[in-house]
Amino acid sequence: MPGIDECLLEAMRLPGARGAALVDWTSGLALGTVGEAPGGDHEAAAAEAAELARLAAEQRAFAPRSDADGEGGENGEYGENGEYGAETADPPVEDLILSNRDSYHVLRFVRTSFDSSVFLHLWLGRADGNLALARIRLGEMAGRLVLG
C-alpha cells in the first residue's frame, strides 16, 4: 500500500499531469506536493482547493440519498445546522472536477478509518490530459493510500 509520496508520484505519471497534492481540507495544509502548483504556490493552491472541497463536502444538496424520502447521507446523518455529521469517516462527495480553458482540477476525497478530511488534488493540462482516466486512477489511488 503506497504512502503519500508514492501516491503523488503515481498521479504524476497520468497523461497531462502538471502537479498533484494531498491536502487536509479542514486546515488547508498540503500534506505532500509534487510537480507544478496552480498559480506557482503549492500552499496557496492547497488552501484555495481546501476551501472548495470543504464547501462541497459540507453541503446537504450534494449528499447521496440513502432512503426513500432522501433524508440523511449514505454513511452518516446531518446535524441541526445541516452540516454533515462527524460520526462518519466518509464525506458525502467522492470527487470534484473543475475545468477552465487550459486545465482540469480533480479533487478526490480519501476515505479512511478515522475522521477523514483529506483529498488528492490533481492538476491536468487540458490539451493532453485524460479526465476520465485521471478520475478512475485517482479513485484507485485514494483507495490504496496509507496515511499514518
N, C-alpha and C positions, 0 to 999 in steps of 0.2 A: 504494500500500500504506500503510495507516494506521499511525501511531505509537501510543504508549501513550495519550496524551491523547485522540486521535480515537477510538480503540477504546473507551475508557471512556465517552466521551460517547455513542457509538453504543449501548452497553449500556444507558445510562440512558433511551434512547428506547423500550425494551421496556416493554410494559404491566406495571404494578405494580412497576417498578424503584424501589428505595429507595436503593441505593448499590452501588458497584462498586469493585473494586480489582484491581491487578495485583500479585501477591505472589511473592517468592522463597521457595520452601518449604524451602530449606536454612538460610537465615538468619532467616526470619520477618519480613523487612522488606517494607513496602509500597513498591513502585516508583512507584505512582501511585494516587490515590484520587479519587472523585467522589461527591457525594451524602452521605447519612447513613451513619453507621457503626453496626453492631450493637453495642449497649452504649454508644454515644456516643463511642468512642475508636477511630480508624482503626488506630493502631499496635497496640493490644491485640487488636483483631479480626484483624488480619493475622497476628500471632504465633500466635493460637489456631487460625486456619484453616490456617496452615502446619503446625502440629503434626498436625492431622487428615490433611492431604494427604500429609505425609511418611509417616505410618503406613500409609496405603493404598498409596502408590507403592512402598514397600519390602517389601511382603509378597508372598510367592510365591503364596499362595492366590488372589490377585486377578489374576494374570498370565494372558494368553491362552495357550491350548495351541497349540504350533507343530508338534508331531509326533505320531505315533501313540500314544506312551506318555505324552505330556503333560509331558515334561521341557523346561525352559527356556521363556523368553518368546519372543514373536513377533520381537522385534528385538534380542535380547541373551541373555545367559546369567546364571545365578545363581552367586555365589561360594560358597566353602565354608561361610560362615556363613548362607547362604540369602538374602542381600540381593541385590537386582538390581544387576548389574554396571555399571561406568562406561563400558563400550565402546559404549553406545548413547546417542543423544540423545533417545530416547523413553521416558517412563515407561510401565509396563505398563497403567496405568489411564487411560482417556480423561477421565472426569469423575466427580464425586461429587455426590450430591444429599442434602441433609439437610433434613428438614422438622420444624417444630414447629407449635404451634396457630395461629400467625398469620403465618408466613412460610416461605419456602423459601430455602435457600442452595445455589447451584450453583457448584461448583469445577471449572473446565475447564482441564486441563493444556495447555500450549502447547508444541508440538513446534518445535524449532529445529535449525539445522545444527551448533550447538555443544552442550555438555553442558547440556541444558535442565533448569532447576529452577524454572520459573515457572508460575503458573496464574492464570487470571481468576477472581475471586470476585464473583458477582452475588447481591445480596440482594433478594428479591422479596416483596412483600406477597401473602399467600395469597388474599385476597378478590378482588384484581383482577389478579393475575399469571397468566401462561400458561406453565406449566412446560415443556410440550412445545416451544413456540415459543422460549422462552429457551434451552433446551438446543441446539436446532438453530442458532439465531443465534450463540450463544457458540462453537460449533464452527466456524462460518464465520469469525467474528472472529479466533479463535485461528489459523486457517489463513492469514489475511491480515496478521496483526500483524507489524510490523517492529521488531525490537529492535536497538539499535545504539548 
